[in-house]
Amino acid sequence: MVMRKNSRRNCFFLINWLLSLTVIVLLSLNLYITLYGSPLTSSQTDGKSGVLSNVPISGQVKQQIKTINESTVNNVQQSSLSSARLCNIPYQCKDTEFAIRIQSGSRSHSARICVNGKYYIDQKSSRRGFNVVVINPVTRKVVDTIIFDIYAGQSTAMVEYIENVATGHYFAIATADDAFFRISKDVKQAIERLGSVTVHTFNFRTSWVFVGRKGTKGATLVEEIAHGVQYSPGASKSIATCIPINLDSKMTDVSFFCENHSEFEALCKKGTAITLPGSETKQKKASVKAAYKLPIAIIAGNRPFYLQRCIESLLRIPDIDPSRIVIFIDGFVRTPVWLANLYGIRTIVFPKSVSSAKKKLKLRKADQVAIHYRRSLGTLWDIYDKESSAIILEDDLIVSPDFLNYFSQTLPILKADKSILTISAWNSNGYKTSSRNNSLMYRSDYFPGMGWILTRTFWDEIASKWPRCCQGVNWDDWIRLNPQGRGRDIIYPDVSRTYHIGIEGVADEKFYKLHFENHHFNTVPDVKLLNVNSLKKVEYDKEIRRILKAAIPIRYIKNTNKKSCNPKIIPDTSGRDYAIYFYQNSPNDFRIGKELCTCFHLWDIGQIRGLYHGIFRFYNKENHIIAVGSHSKFAKDFMPKKYVNDWLSEIKTQPKKT
């Protein structure tokens, strides 16, 4: 009886052990297929489909290039109408076009590419990675198909293949499963040179379809993308259309653009995009000034009229290198990309900002902008991985003629003084009535943005803690917080080198006219900055003390009658230095300071702009003014002692609020 029980127990144990082993084997096989593809299908290639096998890659690529150049693939040319119908395109293609239908595949679905009525990539031939079909633009025939499994280490092979294809050939590419993991920077750059504007934004299991041309001068705009979300693949994307054989020339042709965008009256009337200053000369020397070598990132949305003005203001700068400009667009909107094509500017497009949280949350505008900035700045440093600084703009800013010259003169002080966080081109208080000296610079602990230099060092500090969705946090307000700034200052000009042109993007038209429209904007080229050497912290403090020592002191009296202020507070003089001292109950009390800002028509919403250790500077009636808080470190030495007693006595005599 005991023996029977033992043998039954042993039998159950053996069965459980075999079942466990079977489960482990099946799971291991499933993981292998997921990572490397089916061992059966991957080895069963006939050489015609162009799928890479285990032979030395360089030899195989050379043979396939020979195939392309000799056009040995024999496809029967069908009529444009029948080929379009066979590719499920609901309209007729012209004789100067080829019909194409292209669809990406998710993990469990195949990629498909149909050209002129025939499927060259289908359910049977599709594989993980980039599924590629190459088309001869002269014959409009497919000359090769090939698949690159990036996960299996075929990045170098893909770059080599693209480089050896004859200029002018079209590439139709669709991803299946994943083409991002282990992708190299060289692959991204090679695909971008074919006309892609989204390849730098790929993430794990991105779904992507694309038609581009070797040797194109800009973006093809025949591209669709859906990013993967965590480990889930992006939704399958497809394109079904007729592709002109001269697509790239059309996308840089102003007249063709105007056929589709007649609303750009000035551009269409002129008939050509702006030409670079000095572009008529055969050879143009690159500027040796430091800022001319920096990448310039334009953070943009779907505001093409603003973007056009931003681009043109940059291209009017003598000796600028357009290849250093990159536009980052939030959302795959074609008009801004098409505009960038006309001007020969590099463009990178992200899918519209969405929440990446597991529980989908509603994005506020501030969240969308913060997400776009985070993606754009991260991609910027990936592209320019050897650069230490970059200039950051937005599409609703135009720049002054000396914009790069201004940064070239201030960049050395940014590198030399570790107490400086960044250089900005914008003065928030720089209105036509409050700024006048275009050679003067200030220090401030307030970050204004609006055209500024981002260093790689600062980006490395803040990238990992960038504001997360979805709390409605403005990215620039977040940078102004002490955990990011850590007591470092910003250098900015008295007269701004950028001008805000956009009502769209601010609260309303009234807000724009009140706070932006009347800004003073430098229009003088090659301005020589006078006080660059005195911008170092120690030297700047000495300069402030020197000015305050000689300045005429004025005590600001608290407003009690609800009028803006006494217009005679500054005498009718010019060229003088005045120090206006205002009362503070504590070092962080700036209620009277804000009242002073309203008095002189400065920025008076939120915190005081341009503050530096309790002071801020501006011009009035052609006089230089330093407003000094009574708790500022500078007030101790230069504020008349009687001012405090006068303020205190005024406070005591003021009627109490009932």
PyMOL commands that set and color helices and strands:
alter all, ss='L'
color gray80, all
select helices_A, chain A and resi 2-36+39-43+57-70+80-86+155-164+185-193+199-201+247-250+254-260+265-270+290-293+304-315+322-324+334-343+365-383+403-416+456-465+475-479+482-485+509-515+532-535+537-550+591-599+635-638+642-653
alter helices_A, ss='H'
color red, helices_A
select strands_A, chain A and resi 97-103+112-115+118-121+129-135+142-148+170-176+207-213+223-226+238-244+296-300+325-330+346-350+389-394+397-399+420-423+441-444+452-455+489-493+498-500+552-555+577-582+615-620+623-629
alter strands_A, ss='S'
color yellow, strands_A
deselect
rebuild
show_as cartoon
